[in-house]
Amino acid sequence: MRKAGLLCAALTLATVVSTVGLAQAAGGVVKVTPLGSHDGEFCSLDRAIVFEDPDGTRILYDAGRTVRGPDDPRLGRIDALLLSHVHGDHLGDLIQPSANAGECGKPDFSVKVTPNSNTANIVVAKKASLLVGSEMGSFFASRIKELGGDPKQVQLVRFGASAKVGGVQVTTVPAAHSNGLQPAFLDPAHRDALSRNGLTAYVGPPTGYVLRFSNGLVAYLSGDTGITAEQDLVVRGYYKANLVVINIGDVFTTGPMEAAHVVNELVKPNSVIVSHANEASTRDGKLRPDTKAAAFRTASKVPTHLPLSGVTMAFDGKGTCVAGC
């Protein structure tokens, strides 16, 4: 009960501060709301983030397992979804049965979604667009049609190309990772054949994203990646990203030191939000000192913000957090 009371107070304060920030920002602000497994915390499998442009356009990034399906009350209206790659923790093979189920370090993902996916289910139910790169487009167009949606909801955005969603320009950029679709997402014949051989279905290279919002904010969403030259030459040099959302979990993506190098020496933004830590990074909403997120914050030369689930942050056009951080 005490924790719930503290959380309610913190969320109320964040709402008040966000309102003040909105009034102060001349060009409006971009609202960034993480949707993790446990309210007010940054937990092990947290990936999903909603970005809201000053014009009201709402974009969901990597729905994963922590968004509890299309009926999750935290979603509201969603205009478009972005998916960095098809691994289950990003595409969504399982979801929580209820809010805060399980523990922060080991959430309860006991609701099976496959052979559909959390991402596809949300796209169809919300009548939203799905913007993806590589060969993911044709796979999802087929799957969306099977679920009763319109294949045209899927929009392919190749590397170097852009698409508009409301006032937001969406561009895909390279990510250094794998992108194999688990057999569980496929029809029985393909599922069984791939499973017997220990294989996945390749759907093209993974992606990162650069979002340019109507207030001038440019956000780089790394997806799962290692260090790449494009983070300097393309993300900073051409797109001039001033906010970074970077994955720091190590083993499967950049670890905290590699991610700090990307931020400090390659992209050089004004703010960074850490993600994909693969561990319970907070307790009672406070950063645990023995975590990857803490190591990253120590190494980062720019302000580092934690994606506390349900707590909205507001960023101005220069990439500065003006409320909720």
C-alpha positions as a Python dict, from the first residue, in 0.01 Angstrom:
ca = {
    (1, 'M'): (0, 0, 0),
    (2, 'R'): (281, 241, 86),
    (3, 'K'): (450, 181, -247),
    (4, 'A'): (122, 231, -433),
    (5, 'G'): (65, 559, -249),
    (6, 'L'): (413, 682, -329),
    (7, 'L'): (368, 583, -691),
    (8, 'C'): (36, 770, -719),
    (9, 'A'): (199, 1077, -568),
    (10, 'A'): (494, 1052, -807),
    (11, 'L'): (269, 1012, -1110),
    (12, 'T'): (52, 1304, -1001),
    (13, 'L'): (361, 1521, -957),
    (14, 'A'): (490, 1413, -1298),
    (15, 'T'): (157, 1513, -1454),
    (16, 'V'): (164, 1855, -1289),
    (17, 'V'): (525, 1916, -1390),
    (18, 'S'): (453, 1801, -1745),
    (19, 'T'): (168, 2052, -1767),
    (20, 'V'): (402, 2332, -1660),
    (21, 'G'): (661, 2215, -1912),
    (22, 'L'): (402, 2217, -2189),
    (23, 'A'): (308, 2576, -2109),
    (24, 'Q'): (672, 2688, -2105),
    (25, 'A'): (782, 2526, -2432),
    (26, 'A'): (719, 2769, -2718),
    (27, 'G'): (709, 2506, -2991),
    (28, 'G'): (535, 2246, -2781),
    (29, 'V'): (698, 1935, -2642),
    (30, 'V'): (720, 1570, -2736),
    (31, 'K'): (575, 1349, -2463),
    (32, 'V'): (760, 1021, -2407),
    (33, 'T'): (586, 754, -2200),
    (34, 'P'): (748, 414, -2133),
    (35, 'L'): (507, 120, -2099),
    (36, 'G'): (694, -133, -1886),
    (37, 'S'): (595, -435, -1682),
    (38, 'H'): (575, -261, -1342),
    (39, 'D'): (436, 85, -1270),
    (40, 'G'): (698, 345, -1185),
    (41, 'E'): (991, 108, -1243),
    (42, 'F'): (1249, 26, -1512),
    (43, 'C'): (1238, -353, -1531),
    (44, 'S'): (1418, -634, -1708),
    (45, 'L'): (1205, -679, -2022),
    (46, 'D'): (1091, -318, -2069),
    (47, 'R'): (1109, -210, -2434),
    (48, 'A'): (786, -28, -2525),
    (49, 'I'): (767, 351, -2546),
    (50, 'V'): (491, 582, -2674),
    (51, 'F'): (598, 909, -2840),
    (52, 'E'): (338, 1185, -2873),
    (53, 'D'): (406, 1476, -3106),
    (54, 'P'): (279, 1826, -3019),
    (55, 'D'): (15, 1777, -3292),
    (56, 'G'): (-121, 1471, -3106),
    (57, 'T'): (28, 1199, -3329),
    (58, 'R'): (103, 893, -3115),
    (59, 'I'): (366, 634, -3213),
    (60, 'L'): (436, 308, -3026),
    (61, 'Y'): (792, 176, -3048),
    (62, 'D'): (868, -198, -2994),
    (63, 'A'): (550, -311, -2816),
    (64, 'G'): (721, -629, -2693),
    (65, 'R'): (574, -822, -2401),
    (66, 'T'): (497, -545, -2152),
    (67, 'V'): (208, -389, -2345),
    (68, 'R'): (-84, -606, -2236),
    (69, 'G'): (-241, -638, -2582),
    (70, 'P'): (-460, -389, -2773),
    (71, 'D'): (-687, -336, -2471),
    (72, 'D'): (-407, -216, -2244),
    (73, 'P'): (-561, 105, -2101),
    (74, 'R'): (-225, 278, -2115),
    (75, 'L'): (-221, 275, -2496),
    (76, 'G'): (-500, 514, -2584),
    (77, 'R'): (-506, 607, -2951),
    (78, 'I'): (-211, 478, -3149),
    (79, 'D'): (-150, 612, -3500),
    (80, 'A'): (152, 400, -3589),
    (81, 'L'): (380, 127, -3457),
    (82, 'L'): (753, 89, -3516),
    (83, 'L'): (928, -247, -3489),
    (84, 'S'): (1307, -268, -3482),
    (85, 'H'): (1319, -646, -3538),
    (86, 'V'): (1117, -964, -3493),
    (87, 'H'): (1269, -1123, -3182),
    (88, 'G'): (997, -1221, -2935),
    (89, 'D'): (1085, -962, -2670),
    (90, 'H'): (1026, -685, -2928),
    (91, 'L'): (758, -834, -3155),
    (92, 'G'): (564, -981, -2862),
    (93, 'D'): (524, -1356, -2830),
    (94, 'L'): (393, -1342, -2471),
    (95, 'I'): (226, -1075, -2258),
    (96, 'Q'): (143, -1013, -1893),
    (97, 'P'): (-194, -1133, -1762),
    (98, 'S'): (-234, -815, -1555),
    (99, 'A'): (-55, -501, -1447),
    (100, 'N'): (258, -558, -1235),
    (101, 'A'): (231, -939, -1264),
    (102, 'G'): (546, -1114, -1144),
    (103, 'E'): (853, -928, -1023),
    (104, 'C'): (1048, -644, -1183),
    (105, 'G'): (1345, -873, -1242),
    (106, 'K'): (1123, -1159, -1358),
    (107, 'P'): (785, -1042, -1491),
    (108, 'D'): (501, -1287, -1541),
    (109, 'F'): (453, -1332, -1916),
    (110, 'S'): (216, -1627, -1899),
    (111, 'V'): (-29, -1525, -2173),
    (112, 'K'): (67, -1682, -2506),
    (113, 'V'): (13, -1467, -2816),
    (114, 'T'): (172, -1682, -3089),
    (115, 'P'): (124, -1768, -3371),
    (116, 'N'): (1, -1409, -3385),
    (117, 'S'): (207, -1133, -3225),
    (118, 'N'): (138, -851, -2984),
    (119, 'T'): (251, -606, -3252),
    (120, 'A'): (17, -737, -3522),
    (121, 'N'): (-276, -760, -3281),
    (122, 'I'): (-232, -395, -3180),
    (123, 'V'): (-198, -281, -3543),
    (124, 'V'): (-526, -446, -3639),
    (125, 'A'): (-723, -344, -3329),
    (126, 'K'): (-605, 17, -3336),
    (127, 'K'): (-631, 46, -3716),
    (128, 'A'): (-278, 184, -3698),
    (129, 'S'): (6, 187, -3948),
    (130, 'L'): (309, -39, -3903),
    (131, 'L'): (635, 106, -4033),
    (132, 'V'): (916, -146, -4086),
    (133, 'G'): (1226, -194, -4296),
    (134, 'S'): (1377, -486, -4494),
    (135, 'E'): (1168, -796, -4574),
    (136, 'M'): (958, -752, -4262),
    (137, 'G'): (704, -558, -4468),
    (138, 'S'): (578, -846, -4682),
    (139, 'F'): (558, -1082, -4384),
    (140, 'F'): (348, -840, -4180),
    (141, 'A'): (124, -743, -4473),
    (142, 'S'): (28, -1110, -4502),
    (143, 'R'): (-20, -1151, -4128),
    (144, 'I'): (-225, -832, -4090),
    (145, 'K'): (-456, -951, -4370),
    (146, 'E'): (-502, -1289, -4197),
    (147, 'L'): (-606, -1106, -3879),
    (148, 'G'): (-872, -905, -4062),
    (149, 'G'): (-676, -588, -4120),
    (150, 'D'): (-572, -412, -4440),
    (151, 'P'): (-228, -504, -4579),
    (152, 'K'): (-189, -137, -4670),
    (153, 'Q'): (-156, -64, -4298),
    (154, 'V'): (199, -196, -4334),
    (155, 'Q'): (436, 61, -4478),
    (156, 'L'): (786, -35, -4590),
    (157, 'V'): (1055, 225, -4514),
    (158, 'R'): (1391, 122, -4657),
    (159, 'F'): (1723, 254, -4523),
    (160, 'G'): (1762, 620, -4613),
    (161, 'A'): (1392, 659, -4695),
    (162, 'S'): (1133, 841, -4486),
    (163, 'A'): (759, 835, -4425),
    (164, 'K'): (529, 1082, -4251),
    (165, 'V'): (287, 997, -3972),
    (166, 'G'): (100, 1315, -3886),
    (167, 'G'): (368, 1571, -3813),
    (168, 'V'): (640, 1310, -3751),
    (169, 'Q'): (897, 1209, -4012),
    (170, 'V'): (1008, 847, -3966),
    (171, 'T'): (1335, 722, -4115),
    (172, 'T'): (1502, 381, -4082),
    (173, 'V'): (1875, 348, -4018),
    (174, 'P'): (2097, 37, -3994),
    (175, 'A'): (2133, -168, -3677),
    (176, 'A'): (2397, -438, -3624),
    (177, 'H'): (2198, -733, -3491),
    (178, 'S'): (2020, -1049, -3611),
    (179, 'N'): (1658, -1070, -3724),
    (180, 'G'): (1534, -1429, -3725),
    (181, 'L'): (1162, -1496, -3678),
    (182, 'Q'): (1098, -1769, -3422),
    (183, 'P'): (915, -2078, -3555),
    (184, 'A'): (634, -2017, -3303),
    (185, 'F'): (510, -1728, -3521),
    (186, 'L'): (473, -1947, -3832),
    (187, 'D'): (219, -2196, -3966),
    (188, 'P'): (258, -2557, -3841),
    (189, 'A'): (445, -2690, -4146),
    (190, 'H'): (712, -2419, -4144),
    (191, 'R'): (721, -2410, -3764),
    (192, 'D'): (793, -2781, -3731),
    (193, 'A'): (1053, -2789, -4010),
    (194, 'L'): (1249, -2497, -3871),
    (195, 'S'): (1223, -2622, -3513),
    (196, 'R'): (1362, -2963, -3608),
    (197, 'N'): (1666, -2796, -3762),
    (198, 'G'): (1718, -2530, -3495),
    (199, 'L'): (1656, -2249, -3743),
    (200, 'T'): (1460, -1925, -3759),
    (201, 'A'): (1302, -1754, -4061),
    (202, 'Y'): (1515, -1463, -4182),
    (203, 'V'): (1316, -1148, -4261),
    (204, 'G'): (1594, -910, -4362),
    (205, 'P'): (1821, -687, -4154),
    (206, 'P'): (1704, -519, -3832),
    (207, 'T'): (1661, -145, -3811),
    (208, 'G'): (1694, 157, -3593),
    (209, 'Y'): (1480, 467, -3639),
    (210, 'V'): (1524, 842, -3654),
    (211, 'L'): (1210, 1043, -3572),
    (212, 'R'): (1185, 1414, -3654),
    (213, 'F'): (899, 1572, -3459),
    (214, 'S'): (709, 1890, -3543),
    (215, 'N'): (881, 2089, -3264),
    (216, 'G'): (1226, 2014, -3411),
    (217, 'L'): (1321, 1727, -3178),
    (218, 'V'): (1517, 1453, -3357),
    (219, 'A'): (1522, 1120, -3174),
    (220, 'Y'): (1742, 821, -3257),
    (221, 'L'): (1596, 487, -3148),
    (222, 'S'): (1884, 241, -3160),
    (223, 'G'): (1695, -88, -3151),
    (224, 'D'): (1921, -383, -3070),
    (225, 'T'): (2259, -292, -3214),
    (226, 'G'): (2631, -279, -3165),
    (227, 'I'): (2854, 20, -3235),
    (228, 'T'): (2823, 125, -3601),
    (229, 'A'): (2985, 390, -3818),
    (230, 'E'): (2638, 508, -3917),
    (231, 'Q'): (2580, 636, -3565),
    (232, 'D'): (2841, 903, -3639),
    (233, 'L'): (2811, 954, -4013),
    (234, 'V'): (2435, 920, -4054),
    (235, 'V'): (2256, 964, -3719),
    (236, 'R'): (2470, 1258, -3603),
    (237, 'G'): (2624, 1382, -3927),
    (238, 'Y'): (2312, 1390, -4141),
    (239, 'Y'): (2005, 1369, -3915),
    (240, 'K'): (2162, 1554, -3619),
    (241, 'A'): (1976, 1358, -3352),
    (242, 'N'): (1953, 1544, -3021),
    (243, 'L'): (1777, 1269, -2820),
    (244, 'V'): (1884, 905, -2807),
    (245, 'V'): (1698, 598, -2683),
    (246, 'I'): (1971, 336, -2656),
    (247, 'N'): (1967, -30, -2554),
    (248, 'I'): (2227, -116, -2290),
    (249, 'G'): (2164, -481, -2197),
    (250, 'D'): (2494, -629, -2323),
    (251, 'V'): (2533, -980, -2476),
    (252, 'F'): (2241, -917, -2717),
    (253, 'T'): (2311, -547, -2779),
    (254, 'T'): (2552, -273, -2672),
    (255, 'G'): (2652, -296, -2308),
    (256, 'P'): (2665, 15, -2088),
    (257, 'M'): (3022, 109, -2181),
    (258, 'E'): (2968, 58, -2554),
    (259, 'A'): (2641, 250, -2537),
    (260, 'A'): (2815, 534, -2351),
    (261, 'H'): (3073, 551, -2631),
    (262, 'V'): (2794, 577, -2888),
    (263, 'V'): (2637, 864, -2697),
    (264, 'N'): (2955, 1046, -2596),
    (265, 'E'): (3166, 1014, -2910),
    (266, 'L'): (2938, 930, -3203),
    (267, 'V'): (2584, 1072, -3178),
    (268, 'K'): (2652, 1340, -2914),
    (269, 'P'): (2289, 1421, -2828),
    (270, 'N'): (2163, 1656, -2560),
    (271, 'S'): (1976, 1381, -2370),
    (272, 'V'): (1962, 1002, -2358),
    (273, 'I'): (1702, 753, -2239),
    (274, 'V'): (1836, 408, -2154),
    (275, 'S'): (1637, 97, -2247),
    (276, 'H'): (1657, -283, -2277),
    (277, 'A'): (1868, -335, -1963),
    (278, 'N'): (1767, -701, -1914),
    (279, 'E'): (1762, -658, -1535),
    (280, 'A'): (1565, -478, -1267),
    (281, 'S'): (1728, -134, -1287),
    (282, 'T'): (1520, 40, -1021),
    (283, 'R'): (1363, -27, -685),
    (284, 'D'): (1076, 198, -570),
    (285, 'G'): (1149, 412, -874),
    (286, 'K'): (1511, 479, -772),
    (287, 'L'): (1816, 365, -967),
    (288, 'R'): (1986, 63, -814),
    (289, 'P'): (2361, 133, -781),
    (290, 'D'): (2481, -209, -895),
    (291, 'T'): (2313, -205, -1237),
    (292, 'K'): (2403, -151, -1602),
    (293, 'A'): (2190, 162, -1603),
    (294, 'A'): (2395, 301, -1314),
    (295, 'A'): (2719, 215, -1493),
    (296, 'F'): (2593, 388, -1807),
    (297, 'R'): (2485, 699, -1618),
    (298, 'T'): (2832, 726, -1463),
    (299, 'A'): (3001, 693, -1803),
    (300, 'S'): (2762, 920, -1997),
    (301, 'K'): (2862, 1279, -2062),
    (302, 'V'): (2503, 1385, -2131),
    (303, 'P'): (2193, 1386, -1908),
    (304, 'T'): (2062, 1029, -1870),
    (305, 'H'): (1694, 956, -1805),
    (306, 'L'): (1533, 635, -1684),
    (307, 'P'): (1222, 500, -1861),
    (308, 'L'): (1001, 458, -1554),
    (309, 'S'): (685, 281, -1666),
    (310, 'G'): (385, 514, -1691),
    (311, 'V'): (585, 828, -1608),
    (312, 'T'): (571, 1079, -1894),
    (313, 'M'): (878, 1283, -1986),
    (314, 'A'): (857, 1595, -2203),
    (315, 'F'): (1131, 1708, -2443),
    (316, 'D'): (1167, 2037, -2624),
    (317, 'G'): (1297, 2075, -2978),
    (318, 'K'): (1658, 2086, -2861),
    (319, 'G'): (1640, 1747, -2690),
    (320, 'T'): (1625, 1886, -2337),
    (321, 'C'): (1391, 1724, -2086),
    (322, 'V'): (1170, 2004, -1954),
    (323, 'A'): (937, 1794, -1738),
    (324, 'G'): (897, 1450, -1582),
    (325, 'C'): (1264, 1349, -1574),
}
